[in-house]
């Protein structure tokens, strides 16, 4: 079957996804967007109590199922404290370093639905006032949100509707360059989500019959460790997490191929299934790298920890500067799309 990958359509969807705020725990809007896409495609799906969406395409084999997952939740923060000067202290949502969001524009999402703009800064930012502006530790005590409203005390901030527990999202700054790079926060894992939705759409447009009933699990709690560890159909034999490849010193992954993970901090992925994915790339001349991610976990590893008896594997586009100002290339998205198509249209391993 011919691989049909509409790069422009995928990028357009990716832009909509990353520009929809969705820190873990605050994902209703982005999951509504996912449901709208699936309604338009015409694929049946269910919603879980935790807010995830699971779409299903029936296949020739209805006894041995496959499941592929990507996640829409992102890094973010919550209001920890309203300071006496009206600024905000934050509590992290997800694993990142404070320096990765220093200087970033943000939104405070109030309980009433109002959004208030702000900037995440060091308290000691002004070099004309603070001698240690460059050396002070970037930590929870020193980082704060400067609110873009005329407030000078905690009462003024509360009058805006801002309270402890409100979510704070980071501006993505989405950009596509003429050289084919996609730059944005939250490519982890909205790039993979866009790829899965594009795969579903292209399979429906082709009228493809899959060899196995296949579920597409769009999870919304991966960044806090348990996004895809429930609601897995009992018939599932193979579980694929479609998530970012980690790039850096000593890593094989890059921004131009699909990255297949052999092992992460949870341990090795299923050896035979990983070899099957490598074989598909070799047979169909899909550019790939095999890698180990030292400080990483996925929805597939969460499912294994939860006790599900499945073969698990992980692959996806290579993402530079993960959990910060991320970047990938169209080549990596294309290679990932090719492996996704090759996998779901091939017969399951014996």
N, C-alpha and C positions, 0 to 999 in steps of 0.2 A: 504494500500500500504506500502511495506517495505521501511523503511528509509535507503537510501544508502548514507553514508557520508565517503568520502575518505579523511581521515585526512592528509595523506602524500601529496596528490595532493593539498589540501587546503593550507598547510604550504608552499609548494613550490611556489604557486602563491602569497601567502602573502609576502614571501621574495622578490619576484620580484616587488611587489607593493611598499613595504616600501623602497626599494633601488632605486626607480624611484623618483627623487625629484619633489615635487608638492606643494609648498606653495601656498595658495590661490592667484589667479591671474596669476599663472605660471604652469598651469596644462595640457598643450597640450600633453606632452609626456605620462603622465600617462593615459590620456583619449584615446590616440592612442592605448595604451596597452589594455585598456578595449575593444575597438572596435575590435582589433585582436582576443581577446578571444571569443567575441560573433560571429565573422566571422567563427572561427574554430568550435564553437558549432553548428552554423547554425540557429541562432535565429534572426529574423528581428529586426532592431532598427532604431531609428532616432537620429540625433544630433541637439541640440538646438543652438540658436545663442550665448548663454552664454557658450557653450562648453560642456554641460552635454550630457549624452547618456541615452536614454530610450528604453529598449528592451521590447518586448511584446510576451506573449504566449497566444494564443486564448483559451478560455474556453467554457464550455457548455452554460453558461449564458453570452451573449454578451451585455446585457443591464446594468447590475450592475457590475462594474469593481472594482478590487483591485489594489492598488499601494504600492509597497515596495521600500524604498530608503535607500541608504548608500552613504557616501561621500568619495571622494579620496583626496580632498584638505587637507593640513596640516598647522600646524604652520610654520612660517619662518620669514624672515625679508627682508628689502630693504635697499640699501645704502642711507643714509640720507646726509652724508657729507664725503668728502675726506679731512682728516686732513693734516696739514702742514708737519707732519712727514711721510705721506704716508699711515697711518692706516685709518680705516673706522669707522665712526659712523653709527649706525643702527636705523631704524624705525621698530617697531614690525608689523608683519602680524599675526593677531589672538591674542587670549588672553592667555598670559603666563607671568611668572615672570622671570626677568633677571637671577636670581640665578639658574633657571632651565636649562639654556644653558651656564652658565659660564664654561669655559674649554672645550667646545665642538668643534670638528673639523667641518669645514663647507666648502661650495663651493660658490663662487661668480659667477653668471651666466651672462656673458657679452652679449651685444646686438649682437655681431658677432657670438655667439655660443660657444666661448671659455669659459672654466671653470677654475677658479683660486682657489687654495686651501688656507685655512686660519684657524685660531683658534679664537674663541670668548673669550676674556679675559677682566678682569678689567684693566684699565690703571695703577692702583696702585697695580699690582700683586706682584712684587718683594719685598719680606720681607726684603731683604738686603738694599733696597733703601727707601721704603715707610713705615713709622711707623704705618700708619693706613691701611695697606694692608688687615687686617682681619675685620676691622670695617667700612671702607668706604662704603657708600650706593651703592648698585647695582642698578644703574639707567641709563637712556639714556646718561647722560653726562659722566659717568665713564666707561661704557662698550664700547669695540671697537673690531675690527677684526685686528689681526696681520696677514699680508699677507705673504704667503710662496714664496716670490720672493724677489730679491735683489733690494728693493726700499727704499729710505730714505726721499722722499718728495712727494708732491701731483703730480708733473709732472711725476715722475716715475710711480706712480700708474695709472695715466691716460694713459700713454704709453702702459700699459698692456691691454687697452680697457675698463677699469673699469670706470663707471660714476655713478652719482647720479641716483637713480631709478632702478639700477640693482638688481635682486633678489638674496637673500642669503638663501641657504637651509642647514639644520642641518644633520650631519651624523646620520643614524638610529642606527647603532651598533646591528644589528639583531642577535639573538642567540636563539637556542632551546636547553634546558637542558635535560639530561637523565631522570630527574624527571618529565618531561612533561610541563615545563614552557616555554613560548615564551616571550623573552625580546627584546624590541625595542622601539625607538621613533616611533610615527605615527601609533601605533596600533589603535588609534582613527583617522580615522574610517576605516582604511584599513583592519582590521580584519573582520569587517562586510561586506565590499566590497567583500573580498575573499569568505565569506560565501554565499553571494547572487549569485556570479558567479558559485560556486560549486553547489548550489541548482539548478540553471538553467541547468547546464550541466547534473546533475543526473536526472532531470525531462525529459530531451531530451533523455538520454540514456535508460530510462525506457519506453519511449513512453507514458508518463502519460497524461491523459486528466484531466485538472483542472476543478473544478465546475464553476469557474468564470474567465473571461478574466483578466489576471494579468499583470501589468506593473512593470518593474524593472528599477527604476530611479537612475542612478549613477550620483550624483550631484558633483559639483566642486567649490562651494562657501559657504559651510556651516559654516566654521570657521569665516566668516565675516558676517554671519547672514541671507543670502537670497538664499542659494543653491537650495532648492526645493520648491520655492514659485511661480513657473510659469510652463507653459506647462503641466499642470495636465489635463488629458483627462476629458471631461465633464461628462462622464459616471461613474467616480470614486466615489464610496460610502465610501470605507474604505482606509485609508492612514496610513501605518505603517512605522515609522522611525526605521531602524535597526542601533543602535548606542550604544556606550559603556555605561556600568553601572558604576556609580561613587562609589568608595570605600574609606572609611575613618571613623573617629570617628563618631558614631551615625548612620552609614549607615548599611543597611541590606545586601547589595550586597557583593559578594565575587568573587574569581577567579575560582570557581568550579561549578557554576550554571549559568543559564540564568537569567538576571535581568530584571524585568518588572517595568517600571516607572509609578507610579500612578499620580505624580505631579512633575513639575519642576518650574523654576522661571517664566515661562509663565502662570502657573496655572495648574489645573487638566487636565489630559487626559480624553478622552471619557470613561465614567464609564462602560457602558455596554460592549464596545469592550475590555477594560482592563479585565473585569471579564471573558469574553470569552477566552482570552489568558490564564488566570489562570486556567480555566476549562479544556482547552486542556492539560495543564501540569499535572493536577491532573489525568485526564483520562488516559493519556499515560505514567504516572510515569516519567515525565521529571523533574529533579531537578531545582527548581526556587526560586527566592526571589522577593518580591515586595518592592519597595523602593521609596523614594522621593529624588530628586536631587536639593539641594537648590540654586546652582549657575550654571545653565545649561539651554540651549535651544537647539532645534533640528530642522531639516528640516520640521518635522510635525507641530511644533508650528509656524514655519515661514509661512507654508501654511495657517494655521488658521488665522494668522495676516493679510495675504494677502487677506482674504475674501472668501476662498474656503469653500463650504458647504460639508464637509467630516467629517466622524468619524475618529479621529486620536488616535494613540497609539504609544508606544515606548518600544522596548526591545532590548537586545543585550548582548554580553559577558561582564562580569565584568572586568574592567581594573584598575589595581593598579597604583597609582602615575600619574594620568592623566595630560596631557600637560607637562610632564617631561620625565623621563626614565621609560617608561610604561612596564607593565607586565601582562600577563594573563596565563591561564592554558588550556591544551587541553580539560579538562573536561568542562570548560565553553564554548569553541568553539563547542564541541559536543552537549551540551545541547541546545545551541542557534540554531544549525543546526536542531536539532530534533523539536524544536518549529516552526522554519520556515517551515519545511516540513508539520508538523501537521496543521499549519494555512492555507497554500495555497491549501492543499488537502481537507480541510473541507468546509462544506457549510457555506455561510455567515449568520450572525444573521438575524432574521426577523426584 
